[in-house]
Amino acid sequence: MVTLTVSRFAPSPTGLLHLGNARTAFFSWLYARHRGGRFVLRIEDTDASRSRPEHVEALLADMAWLGLDFDAGPGKDTPEGPYWQSQRAGIYEQAFNQLQAMGRAYPCYCTALELELARKMQLSRGQAPRYAGTCRDLTLDQRAAREAEGRQGALRFQVPGGRELRYQDLVRGEQVFSSDALGDFIIQRADGSASFLASNAIDDALMGVTDVLRGEDHVANTPRQLLLLEVLEHRLPRYGHLPLLVGDDGAPLAKRHGATSVSELRGLGYRPEAVLNLLFRLGHSAAVEGWATNAGMIEGFRPEHLGRAPARLDMAQLTHWQKEAVKLAHADQLADWVPATVPADDKAAFIAAVRANLTLPADAKAMADMIYEDLPPLTPELEAIVRAAGAATFEAAVLALDSGADWSGLTRSVREATGRKGRDLFQPLRAALTHALEGPEMAPLLALMGPLRARARFEQALTACQ
């Protein structure tokens, strides 16, 4: 019997979706789609002090913008839901009661100070810190005495001793752990809320998740969760741990590396398909060459191509994919980039004229200003180029405009009048018309400027030649 693949993305709504988590979501989505399976979105909002509704709204908007549709999750309820952990407390309580009845969980009354002192003592002895089992064998009377002191007990899972735990990581290969190194871990906090280790594993099992891709910071959690699910007699998912995402300097991503959240990139005008093309190649040695469509990335995704080394985020690569995205975008997809200064009748021609020189919406604003607004004075460098061309160049250009010539006719007239050609012909004309030495092709720019504006700029060049 073939089991349907179910992957998931389970973020905590304590902040904006950053690129590291976005990559995890994307790879999990690709994993499911490649196998014809289901992709689940679960909101892990048990941390009431830090979870914010606005972060959930931003997350859902970012997921929709990236095109990462989910088959079950908020707004797409199924019998396995609800998909908000804050609404699943009764489910966890049932599992905790079962574990206590089996003798596999017990209340722990150790204070934070006592735990910290025990931790420091273990470190001073060269031992790996783990819970020492202080409360594991308390009698009922001893538990009652601690509760009479006002202590609230957290619930710990009792880890069996002497077990060798093995699992095949989808990314890192075979992993081996000793249960003796784990220590009994908390599954329910003293305030009654479920811990991440417990709620995350229980939800994966009850939601039918078969494959989990997540960050390598969860590697140490996996053997604990496998033990928990084993005792509860749940099917064990396969786990794959993705390498850390770092900046181009090798350090963990931070603000100094530029925009690191999806909403920031969206606000700056990056195209979602550009972001996905970047993420597809971060820690994944894709066989797909060049620009990839969603269908191509689904087809080309392979978990065995996921690497173990930290993946470097190079913003220059994002710029590259953004340029590719702009080049391939339909004109309607760039319509919002066109500034209000561009006449309605010019919008389509404007996009066609400047598309090859656009990366972000700010570039469209600069291009529109260059075409339709009064330009600042020529820089000394540009003025020197204009003066070197001489007044005859711009006199011929004005005459050509007055006769109704387009760019081709204008350059032909100037060449015939002055003998200038090549760089010596085109550079001063571009400098006079755009106050720049590089940019879009001049023929469509001149058409958008119109003869009156172009004439005024040539006359400014003539003045500079005097």
Wavefront OBJ file of the C-alpha trace (Angstrom):
o trace
v 0.000 0.000 0.000
v 1.423 3.363 -1.053
v 1.261 6.004 1.684
v 0.345 9.510 0.665
v 3.156 11.949 1.384
v 2.192 14.688 3.830
v 4.658 17.452 4.671
v 4.076 20.518 6.781
v 5.262 23.966 7.751
v 4.697 24.822 11.414
v 5.783 28.381 12.217
v 5.414 30.222 15.507
v 3.738 33.629 14.948
v 6.254 35.567 17.011
v 7.681 37.650 14.177
v 7.802 38.131 10.435
v 8.539 35.253 8.065
v 12.268 35.475 7.379
v 14.079 33.903 4.462
v 15.348 30.943 6.471
v 11.825 29.883 7.447
v 10.540 30.758 3.981
v 13.068 28.321 2.522
v 11.865 25.616 4.928
v 8.264 26.287 3.917
v 9.179 26.246 0.220
v 11.184 23.015 0.405
v 8.373 21.355 2.376
v 5.876 22.536 -0.246
v 8.087 21.268 -3.078
v 8.537 17.931 -1.296
v 4.786 17.391 -1.111
v 4.031 18.649 -4.603
v 6.828 16.555 -6.176
v 5.270 13.422 -4.666
v 1.697 14.359 -5.407
v 1.060 14.640 -1.680
v -0.466 17.144 0.721
v 1.056 20.221 2.323
v -0.165 21.294 5.769
v 0.217 24.679 7.473
v 0.015 24.604 11.277
v 0.267 27.678 13.513
v 2.257 26.857 16.655
v 0.930 29.648 18.864
v 1.197 28.095 22.312
v 3.530 30.896 23.448
v 0.736 33.326 24.291
v 3.139 36.026 25.493
v 4.876 36.319 22.112
v 2.345 35.135 19.519
v 0.564 37.955 17.687
v -2.489 37.834 15.371
v -0.850 40.398 13.081
v 2.086 38.035 12.598
v -0.307 35.292 11.490
v -1.931 37.706 9.033
v 1.497 38.675 7.676
v 2.514 35.004 7.425
v -0.601 34.067 5.458
v -0.084 37.071 3.159
v 3.556 36.099 2.567
v 2.651 32.467 1.865
v -0.028 33.556 -0.607
v 2.366 36.004 -2.282
v 4.950 33.250 -2.717
v 2.277 30.937 -4.092
v 2.755 28.319 -1.363
v -0.797 27.037 -1.219
v -1.666 24.538 1.497
v -4.163 21.690 1.502
v -5.020 21.942 5.198
v -4.491 24.749 7.659
v -6.070 27.995 8.856
v -9.209 28.542 6.800
v -8.920 25.043 5.314
v -10.126 22.856 8.146
v -10.149 19.066 7.975
v -11.010 16.428 10.611
v -7.324 16.456 11.674
v -7.594 20.099 12.749
v -7.856 22.612 14.235
v -4.590 23.953 12.841
v -3.939 26.418 15.657
v -2.101 24.799 18.566
v -3.784 27.191 20.986
v -7.037 25.359 20.155
v -5.629 21.857 20.733
v -5.001 21.904 24.510
v -7.522 19.111 25.110
v -5.738 16.858 22.626
v -2.420 17.307 24.424
v -4.017 16.808 27.840
v -5.385 13.463 26.719
v -1.903 12.344 25.622
v -0.356 13.533 28.901
v -2.918 11.644 30.962
v -2.187 8.536 28.919
v 1.552 8.858 29.545
v 1.051 9.312 33.284
v -1.254 6.302 33.438
v 1.461 4.269 31.700
v 4.061 5.448 34.200
v 6.005 7.219 31.434
v 5.530 10.789 32.684
v 5.791 12.389 36.117
v 5.510 15.844 37.713
v 8.736 17.753 38.310
v 8.827 20.447 41.000
v 12.395 21.676 40.495
v 12.683 25.455 40.369
v 14.552 27.308 37.629
v 17.308 28.098 40.156
v 17.687 24.452 41.177
v 17.875 23.370 37.555
v 20.496 26.019 36.786
v 22.639 24.997 39.777
v 22.455 21.347 38.706
v 23.420 22.347 35.177
v 26.467 24.297 36.349
v 27.536 21.411 38.562
v 27.418 18.992 35.629
v 29.395 21.358 33.416
v 32.035 21.813 36.118
v 32.483 18.036 36.117
v 32.843 17.944 32.341
v 29.449 16.340 31.918
v 26.869 17.215 29.288
v 24.007 19.004 31.052
v 20.785 17.034 31.315
v 18.031 16.643 33.837
v 19.281 14.489 36.702
v 15.948 12.798 37.422
v 15.537 14.520 40.778
v 11.751 14.189 40.842
v 11.420 10.930 38.933
v 10.970 8.659 41.971
v 9.131 10.962 44.363
v 6.438 9.258 46.379
v 2.876 10.538 46.450
v 3.531 12.037 49.893
v 6.671 13.809 48.653
v 4.748 15.238 45.707
v 1.978 16.411 48.014
v 4.525 18.101 50.273
v 6.016 20.044 47.398
v 2.610 21.110 46.199
v 1.773 22.232 49.730
v 4.819 24.525 49.485
v 3.114 26.185 46.502
v 5.264 24.545 43.873
v 3.615 23.889 40.522
v 4.775 20.758 38.794
v 5.808 20.556 35.178
v 5.341 17.186 33.497
v 8.421 15.292 32.304
v 8.631 12.364 29.933
v 10.587 9.468 31.401
v 13.345 8.555 28.968
v 14.329 4.883 29.055
v 17.954 4.141 29.839
v 20.408 2.157 27.760
v 18.685 2.685 24.401
v 20.547 3.308 21.149
v 18.346 5.461 18.958
v 18.832 5.457 15.208
v 16.997 7.187 12.403
v 17.773 7.978 8.778
v 17.802 11.740 8.304
v 16.635 12.802 4.831
v 19.508 15.309 4.655
v 22.184 14.223 7.141
v 22.040 10.453 6.694
v 22.035 7.996 9.593
v 21.889 9.588 13.047
v 22.706 7.724 16.246
v 21.906 8.850 19.798
v 22.151 7.314 23.235
v 19.053 7.698 25.380
v 21.317 8.065 28.425
v 22.478 11.443 27.060
v 18.990 12.883 26.688
v 17.583 13.261 30.166
v 13.892 13.368 31.028
v 12.360 16.317 29.167
v 9.381 18.556 29.836
v 6.233 17.825 27.863
v 3.875 20.067 29.836
v 4.900 23.310 31.471
v 3.931 24.195 35.015
v 1.247 26.556 33.683
v -0.451 23.609 31.962
v 0.613 24.444 28.392
v 2.223 21.829 26.186
v 5.919 22.167 25.409
v 7.192 22.435 21.847
v 8.677 18.940 21.954
v 5.325 17.421 22.834
v 2.822 19.504 20.904
v 4.931 19.516 17.747
v 5.383 15.738 17.689
v 1.816 14.883 18.708
v 0.367 17.188 16.059
v 2.578 15.739 13.340
v 1.338 12.266 14.232
v -2.353 13.141 14.480
v -2.270 15.239 11.313
v -0.800 12.350 9.339
v 2.511 14.076 8.579
v 4.866 11.574 6.974
v 7.882 13.782 6.253
v 9.258 16.742 8.194
v 11.796 19.171 6.776
v 13.031 21.646 9.374
v 16.131 23.540 10.471
v 19.212 21.762 11.767
v 18.692 23.470 15.135
v 16.058 20.763 15.731
v 18.432 17.814 15.317
v 18.718 17.301 19.096
v 14.916 17.347 19.444
v 14.364 14.465 17.053
v 15.376 11.488 19.257
v 13.224 12.845 22.101
v 10.226 13.205 19.820
v 10.745 9.758 18.321
v 10.729 8.246 21.823
v 7.566 10.134 22.734
v 5.707 9.043 19.606
v 6.915 5.470 20.031
v 5.432 5.261 23.535
v 2.158 6.797 22.321
v 2.178 4.179 19.522
v 2.004 6.731 16.749
v 3.527 6.296 13.328
v 6.976 7.897 13.179
v 7.561 10.539 10.505
v 10.763 10.829 8.526
v 12.866 13.857 9.434
v 15.243 15.952 7.368
v 17.232 18.806 8.866
v 18.181 21.707 6.632
v 21.494 23.546 6.984
v 21.680 27.000 8.481
v 21.143 30.001 6.215
v 23.954 32.548 6.590
v 24.947 35.857 5.040
v 27.721 36.261 2.488
v 30.154 36.779 5.394
v 29.315 33.374 6.848
v 27.514 34.831 9.872
v 23.873 34.105 10.727
v 21.467 36.333 8.856
v 20.948 39.752 10.409
v 19.797 43.214 9.394
v 23.307 44.102 8.247
v 22.849 41.642 5.378
v 19.907 43.650 4.038
v 16.235 42.726 3.892
v 15.806 39.304 5.495
v 12.020 38.990 5.801
v 9.638 38.131 2.993
v 7.426 41.127 3.751
v 10.429 43.465 3.461
v 11.318 42.060 0.057
v 7.698 42.265 -1.027
v 7.546 45.899 0.090
v 10.688 46.733 -1.893
v 9.098 45.327 -5.052
v 10.848 41.974 -5.464
v 8.903 39.481 -7.541
v 7.842 36.267 -5.732
v 9.184 34.086 -8.524
v 12.605 35.741 -8.113
v 12.619 34.963 -4.386
v 11.645 31.347 -5.087
v 14.396 30.946 -7.693
v 16.871 32.160 -5.081
v 15.531 29.924 -2.299
v 15.481 26.890 -4.613
v 19.269 27.031 -4.840
v 20.077 27.755 -1.172
v 21.386 24.467 0.157
v 19.843 22.546 -2.740
v 22.109 21.506 -5.611
v 19.437 21.790 -8.252
v 19.944 20.152 -11.616
v 17.720 22.873 -13.088
v 19.797 25.340 -15.105
v 18.837 28.985 -15.422
v 15.371 30.361 -14.765
v 12.961 27.856 -13.241
v 9.191 27.925 -13.240
v 7.216 26.517 -10.315
v 6.544 23.386 -12.355
v 10.255 23.065 -13.104
v 11.201 23.459 -9.447
v 8.615 20.875 -8.374
v 9.996 18.443 -10.940
v 13.630 19.218 -10.096
v 13.429 19.107 -6.295
v 15.214 16.170 -4.669
v 15.824 15.777 -0.911
v 19.024 13.878 -1.715
v 20.308 17.088 -3.325
v 20.024 18.992 -0.047
v 23.458 19.780 1.364
v 24.761 19.818 4.926
v 26.978 22.883 4.672
v 25.563 26.294 5.657
v 23.795 27.931 2.722
v 25.012 31.436 1.901
v 22.504 34.119 1.037
v 24.039 36.341 -1.646
v 21.827 39.352 -2.343
v 23.571 39.772 -5.695
v 21.995 36.464 -6.684
v 18.588 37.764 -5.671
v 19.200 40.809 -7.866
v 20.078 38.485 -10.754
v 16.864 36.485 -10.387
v 14.864 39.672 -9.953
v 16.160 40.986 -13.271
v 15.181 37.701 -14.869
v 11.725 37.901 -13.305
v 11.184 41.455 -14.566
v 12.326 40.431 -18.021
v 9.767 37.601 -18.106
v 6.891 39.359 -16.321
v 3.738 40.256 -18.201
v 3.281 44.003 -18.609
v 0.219 43.854 -16.352
v 2.393 42.498 -13.544
v 4.556 45.635 -13.709
v 1.695 48.097 -14.052
v 1.875 49.058 -10.381
v 5.485 50.089 -10.871
v 4.570 52.875 -13.312
v 4.614 56.272 -11.544
v 1.664 58.641 -11.791
v 3.799 61.068 -13.790
v 3.607 58.716 -16.784
v 0.551 59.586 -18.931
v -2.001 56.796 -19.134
v -1.546 56.467 -22.891
v 2.212 56.037 -22.424
v 2.191 53.293 -19.774
v 2.527 50.289 -22.069
v 5.210 51.992 -24.163
v 7.002 53.139 -21.008
v 7.226 49.594 -19.625
v 8.419 48.276 -22.981
v 11.052 51.017 -23.220
v 12.579 50.690 -19.761
v 11.900 47.045 -18.785
v 15.454 45.894 -19.515
v 16.791 48.527 -17.100
v 14.411 47.790 -14.224
v 15.179 45.825 -11.104
v 12.831 47.401 -8.544
v 9.967 49.913 -8.648
v 12.368 52.659 -7.573
v 14.121 52.210 -10.916
v 10.855 52.870 -12.752
v 10.465 56.108 -10.805
v 13.986 57.178 -11.793
v 13.269 56.364 -15.445
v 10.010 58.286 -15.414
v 11.727 61.289 -13.885
v 14.410 61.111 -16.575
v 11.793 61.136 -19.324
v 9.071 63.428 -18.019
v 10.574 65.704 -15.356
v 12.987 68.644 -15.497
v 16.507 67.292 -15.187
v 19.175 68.634 -12.829
v 22.155 70.487 -14.335
v 24.697 68.463 -16.239
v 27.498 67.043 -14.130
v 31.003 68.292 -14.994
v 31.731 64.960 -16.706
v 28.619 65.151 -18.885
v 29.099 68.825 -19.632
v 32.623 68.061 -20.871
v 31.239 65.429 -23.258
v 28.566 67.832 -24.531
v 31.060 70.664 -25.041
v 33.450 68.346 -26.869
v 30.660 67.432 -29.304
v 30.238 71.085 -30.191
v 27.253 73.290 -30.979
v 26.912 71.899 -34.510
v 25.871 68.519 -33.077
v 22.908 69.936 -31.186
v 21.939 72.462 -33.849
v 21.591 69.571 -36.274
v 19.624 67.622 -33.662
v 17.175 70.520 -33.157
v 16.657 70.884 -36.930
v 15.990 67.167 -37.210
v 13.409 67.315 -34.422
v 11.718 70.301 -36.051
v 11.385 68.302 -39.243
v 9.646 65.475 -37.329
v 12.535 63.016 -37.343
v 12.556 59.980 -35.043
v 15.750 58.722 -33.344
v 17.018 57.039 -36.489
v 16.428 60.103 -38.616
v 17.891 62.407 -35.963
v 21.151 60.470 -35.654
v 21.433 60.277 -39.459
v 21.002 64.048 -39.750
v 23.619 64.749 -37.060
v 26.058 62.303 -38.648
v 25.645 63.933 -42.074
v 26.047 67.443 -40.605
v 29.053 66.744 -38.392
v 30.693 63.541 -39.610
v 30.432 62.114 -36.102
v 29.750 58.411 -35.751
v 29.742 55.595 -33.230
v 30.429 56.560 -29.641
v 31.256 60.142 -30.625
v 27.792 60.451 -32.144
v 25.565 58.619 -29.669
v 27.192 59.483 -26.346
v 26.725 63.277 -26.438
v 23.152 62.914 -27.713
v 22.291 60.540 -24.848
v 24.043 62.817 -22.358
v 22.030 65.820 -23.556
v 18.684 64.012 -23.556
v 18.965 61.909 -20.377
v 21.857 63.456 -18.398
v 23.348 59.967 -18.211
v 25.775 57.860 -20.233
v 23.893 54.566 -19.935
v 20.286 53.516 -19.963
v 17.496 52.161 -22.143
v 17.550 52.285 -25.919
v 17.181 55.865 -27.090
v 14.608 55.381 -29.844
v 11.666 54.579 -27.522
v 12.894 57.112 -24.949
v 12.872 59.897 -27.526
v 9.364 58.900 -28.591
v 8.154 59.107 -24.987
v 9.871 62.451 -24.370
v 8.247 64.023 -27.367
v 9.843 66.689 -29.612
v 9.186 69.683 -27.340
v 10.906 68.211 -24.282
v 13.742 66.798 -26.360
v 14.214 70.159 -28.116
v 14.454 71.943 -24.776
v 17.178 69.540 -23.633
v 19.173 69.974 -26.828
v 18.895 73.733 -26.375
v 20.324 73.314 -22.847
v 23.239 71.456 -24.430
v 23.696 74.278 -26.916
v 23.903 76.725 -24.035
v 26.584 74.573 -22.416
v 28.599 74.744 -25.647
v 28.697 78.539 -25.654
l 1 2 3 4 5 6 7 8 9 10 11 12 13 14 15 16 17 18 19 20 21 22 23 24 25 26 27 28 29 30 31 32 33 34 35 36 37 38 39 40 41 42 43 44 45 46 47 48 49 50 51 52 53 54 55 56 57 58 59 60 61 62 63 64 65 66 67 68 69 70 71 72 73 74 75 76 77 78 79 80 81 82 83 84 85 86 87 88 89 90 91 92 93 94 95 96 97 98 99 100 101 102 103 104 105 106 107 108 109 110 111 112 113 114 115 116 117 118 119 120 121 122 123 124 125 126 127 128 129 130 131 132 133 134 135 136 137 138 139 140 141 142 143 144 145 146 147 148 149 150 151 152 153 154 155 156 157 158 159 160 161 162 163 164 165 166 167 168 169 170 171 172 173 174 175 176 177 178 179 180 181 182 183 184 185 186 187 188 189 190 191 192 193 194 195 196 197 198 199 200 201 202 203 204 205 206 207 208 209 210 211 212 213 214 215 216 217 218 219 220 221 222 223 224 225 226 227 228 229 230 231 232 233 234 235 236 237 238 239 240 241 242 243 244 245 246 247 248 249 250 251 252 253 254 255 256 257 258 259 260 261 262 263 264 265 266 267 268 269 270 271 272 273 274 275 276 277 278 279 280 281 282 283 284 285 286 287 288 289 290 291 292 293 294 295 296 297 298 299 300 301 302 303 304 305 306 307 308 309 310 311 312 313 314 315 316 317 318 319 320 321 322 323 324 325 326 327 328 329 330 331 332 333 334 335 336 337 338 339 340 341 342 343 344 345 346 347 348 349 350 351 352 353 354 355 356 357 358 359 360 361 362 363 364 365 366 367 368 369 370 371 372 373 374 375 376 377 378 379 380 381 382 383 384 385 386 387 388 389 390 391 392 393 394 395 396 397 398 399 400 401 402 403 404 405 406 407 408 409 410 411 412 413 414 415 416 417 418 419 420 421 422 423 424 425 426 427 428 429 430 431 432 433 434 435 436 437 438 439 440 441 442 443 444 445 446 447 448 449 450 451 452 453 454 455 456 457 458 459 460 461 462 463 464 465 466
